[in-house]
C-alpha cells in the first residue's frame, strides 16, 4: 500500500467509525461495518458493508438513511461515492453463519 493510500484509508476508517457509532445508537440490530477498497480504482472501488444481526432486521430499517449517513460522512472528508446504492451494502451475521460458517474474511473476499 502506498503512503497516500494509507493516509486515505485512515481517513476512511475515521469517518466510518463515526457513522458506525451513529448507526449503533439509531438502528436496531446494527452490529458493525467494514469496507473494502482497491486503491487503483478509488473511489469507485470503495464498498462499505453494514452488518446486522439478522436478515429480518435489515428489512426493518431505513437503508436509505444509513446510505445517506455514510455518503455524507465520506463526502465531508472529500470522498464522494458515485454509486451509493452499489457501494453501501447490507449483510447479516445470520447469512454469514449460514453461507460461510461465520468466516467474514472468506465472505468479504468471495
Residue pairs with C-beta under 8 A, 6 or more apart in sequence:
1 9
1 39
2 39
5 39
5 42
8 39
8 42
8 79
9 37
11 77
11 79
12 35
12 37
12 46
12 74
12 77
12 79
13 35
14 77
15 73
15 74
15 76
15 77
15 79
16 33
16 35
16 48
16 70
16 73
16 74
18 73
19 33
19 69
19 70
19 73
20 32
20 33
22 69
23 30
23 33
23 50
23 66
23 69
24 30
27 52
27 61
27 66
28 57
28 60
28 61
29 52
29 53
29 54
29 57
29 58
29 60
29 61
30 50
30 51
30 52
30 57
30 61
31 51
31 52
31 53
31 93
32 51
33 48
33 49
33 50
33 51
33 70
34 48
34 49
34 51
34 104
34 108
35 46
35 47
35 48
35 49
36 45
36 46
36 47
36 49
36 108
37 45
37 46
37 47
38 45
39 45
43 79
43 80
43 81
43 82
44 82
44 83
44 87
46 74
46 79
46 81
46 87
47 86
47 87
47 88
47 89
48 70
48 87
48 88
48 89
49 89
49 90
49 91
49 108
50 66
50 70
50 88
50 89
50 90
50 91
51 90
51 91
51 92
51 93
51 96
52 58
52 61
52 90
52 91
52 92
52 93
53 92
53 93
53 94
54 92
54 93
54 94
55 92
55 94
55 95
57 92
58 90
58 92
63 90
66 88
66 90
67 84
67 85
67 88
68 84
70 81
70 84
70 88
71 81
71 84
71 88
74 80
74 81
75 81
81 87
81 88
91 107
93 102
96 102
96 103
96 104
96 107
99 107
100 106
100 107
100 110
